[in-house]
Amino acid sequence: MILQTALHAIFPPECLCCGALVDQDYAICAGCWAETPFISGAACDSCGVPLPGTASETECLHCDTCLQIARPWDRGRAVFHYSGQGRALVLGLKHADRAEVARAAGPWMAAKAADLITDRSLVVPIPLHRWRLLRRRFNQSALLAHALARAAGIPVAPMALFRRRTTISQDGLGREARFQNLQDAIIPHPRHGVALGGRDVILVDDVMTSGATFSAATEACFAAGAGNVCVIALARVGQAA
C-alpha cells in the first residue's frame, strides 16, 4: 500500500480514455464514463444486444434475431455497445497493446455475469489460431477471461479450446459467411479440453457481432462434455439503446 501510494505520487492514475487524472488505477473519469455506451437498460437475454424500453428483473427479453435463430448457448451478456468510447476501448485492447483495458473490464464483466455464475462455473476465452497469436503476441479474449475470473473469484481455463485452422477476418462478411468461416474451426483442446467436462462454461470474447464465433466455441464446449454454456462479450455490435 505504501509503495502504491508512492507510485501514485510520481505517476498519478490516468483515465483509460482521455488521460485525465482519476482516483485509482484502471479507471475512467466521470466525463468519459458518461460517454461510454454501457448497456444498463433492457437487453436481449440471449446475446446482450440493447433493446428499447426498460429492464425487468423477472422478464427475459429476446431480440428479433435470437427469436429467429436458435443460439446453442443458454444466456448471453455484453458490457457496452460497440460504438464511441466503447469501440475505442476495444480497439485499444486489441490493436494497441493496452492490456490495462482488460484489467478495468474485469469487474465490469463480473457484474454483468453475476447471474450466470454457479458453483461449477469455469471461464473460457475464445482461442486464437497459433499463427495469429504469434503475430499479435497475446489473446485479448484470454486477458479479459483472466480479468473476469479474478474479479468474480472463479477458475479460468485459458487453453480449454483450440482453434485448429486459420480463418479469414470476420470483418465485412455477412451472417451466413461468418458462420461458414467458423465451421469446425474451434474444437476442445486435445489435452486441456478435459477441463470442460461437467462445468458451467462462461465463454469470453472482446466483441460479439453475429454470434458465429460464440456458436462454434459453444459447440466445442458441449462436445467436451460441458454441462451448460453462457457467453459474455465486452462489446456488442447491434442496436444501440
N, C-alpha and C positions, 0 to 999 in steps of 0.2 A: 504493500500500500504506500509506504514511504517512497519507494523507487518510482512508482507510478505517478505520485504527486510531483516528484522532482522532474520526471519526464514531461508532464503536462505543463510545468512551469517553463520549460525550454521549448517544447513542441506542443502547444495547446491543440486540443482536438478540433478538427475542422469538419464542416458539413460535407457529406459524401457528394452532394450535388453541386453546391456553389462555392465551397471553401470558406464560408463564414464560420466564425468561432462558435462552438457548441459546448455543452457541459460535459459530455462524455464521448468516448471513442465509438466509432461505428454508428454515428447518429446523423440525423437530418435536421436542419434548422426548421423553425416554425413555418417560415415562408415557403420553403421547398416542400415541406410535409403537406401543406395545403394544396400545392400544385401537383403532387404525386397522386395519380388516379387509383388510390386504394379502393378495393371492392368491399364496401361496407354495408350496402343495402341488399336488395333482392338479387339472388344469383341462382343459376342452374345447379341443382344438387348433383348432377352427373358430370358436368365439365367446368363449372365455376364461372361461366360467362355471366357478366352482369345483365340483369333484366330490369325492365321498367317496374315501378311500384315499390312497395315496402316489404321488408323481410318479415317472415313469420317464424316463430320458434317451433311451430308444430307442423307447418305445411312444407312439403318438399316440392319445389318448383322445378320444371324442366323446360329447357329452351326448345324451339321448334326442331332444331337439328337432332337433338337427343330423343325427341319423340318419334322421329322418323328413322333414325339409325340406332340400332342396338349397340350399346357400349359393353365391351367384355368385362370392364371393371365395375365395381359396386358404386362408389361415390367419388366425386371429384371436387377439388378446390383450387382457387388461384388467389394470389395476394393482391395483385393490381392489374389494371388494364395495360396492354402493351401500347402505350402512347405517351407523349410528353416526357415527363421526368421518369416514368416507369420504363419507357423504351430506352432512355439514356442510361439508366442504371443497368439494365440487362446487357446493353452493348458494351458498357464499361467493363462488366464482369467477363463477358465472352471474348471480347477482342482487344481490350486494353489492359489485360493483366491486373484488373482491380479486384483482387481476392477479398478486400475489405467489404465489398458489396455483399458477398456471401455471409460474412460474419454478421453484418447488420440484418440480413434476411432471415437468419436462423430463428430468432424469436417471432418474427412476423409469420413465418411459415408454421411454427409450432402453435401459435394462437389459432391460425386458420384450420389446422389439422387436429385441434384438440378433441373434437367429437368423433374423429376417426380412429383414435388411438385406443388399443386394447392391451391386455397383459401379454398378448402374443405378437405385438407389433414389431415389425422389422423394416427399417428404412433402406430402400434400394435405389440407387441412381440409374438413370438411363445410361447405358455404356456408349463410349466412343470406339470406333474402329482403331486398332493399334497404330495405323499409319496417320490417321488424323490426330490421335493423341500425341504422337511423336512430333508432328508439326506444331500443334497448339501448346504442348508441354503440360497441359493439365485438362481435366474434365470438369467443366463448370458445374455440371449436374452433380458430380461427386462432392464438390466443395459445398454446394447447397445441401446435399444429403447429410454430410457430416455436421454442418451447422444446425440443421433441423434436429438431428438426433441428439446433439449436445444440449440444445435448448429444451427439448422435450424429455430428456433422460431416458431414451430408448436406444436399443442397439442398431447398428448400421452394418450392412454387408456390401461394401463398395465393389466387390468383384463377383457378386452372385450371378450377374447376367453378362453375356458375351456377344459382341457384335462380330459375326463370323465373316461378313463380307462388306466391302465398301459400298456405299450408296451415294448417289449424287445429291447435291444440296436440294432440300425441300423448297427453297425459295423459288417462287414463280410457278410451282406445279399446282395443278388443280387437285380437287379432293381425291378423285379416283387414282390419279397418277401418284399422289402421296402414299396412298395405301399400297399400291403396286410396288412402289420403290422400296418399301419396308418389308415386303412379304418374305418371310423366312430369314430375315437378316439378323434377328436377335434370338438367341437361344440361352438356356441355362448354361452357366459355365461348367465345363466338363468336370472340374474339381470342386469349385466353390458353390455350385448351384445347389448342392445338398442342403445348404443353409435355409433354403426357401421352404422346405418341407414342413407343412402344418402351420406355417406362420401367416399372420395377417400383414400382408406386404403394403407398404406405403411407397409407391413409385414417385420419384422426384425428377423434374426436368426444369430447365430455365423458362421455356416458352411452350405453350400449347396453342396450336393453330387448328388443324383438322382433327387431331387426336390419333393420327396414324401411328406415330411413334409409341405413344402410350398403349395403343391396341396391340402392337407387335410385342411389346415388353410384357403386357399383361398375359398374353397367351403363353409366353415363355415361362412366366411365373407359375401358371396353372400346370404347365407341362412338368414342372419340377415338384409339384405337389403342394403348392401354396393353398391355404385354406380360404383366403379372401384377398382381394386386391383393391386398393383405393389409390387415387392419384392426386398429386398436387404440383402445380407449376407456380413459379414466381410470377409470371405474367401470362395473361390470356389475350389472344388476338380474337376480336369479335366485337359485338355490340357494346358500345360504351354506355354506362349508366347515365 
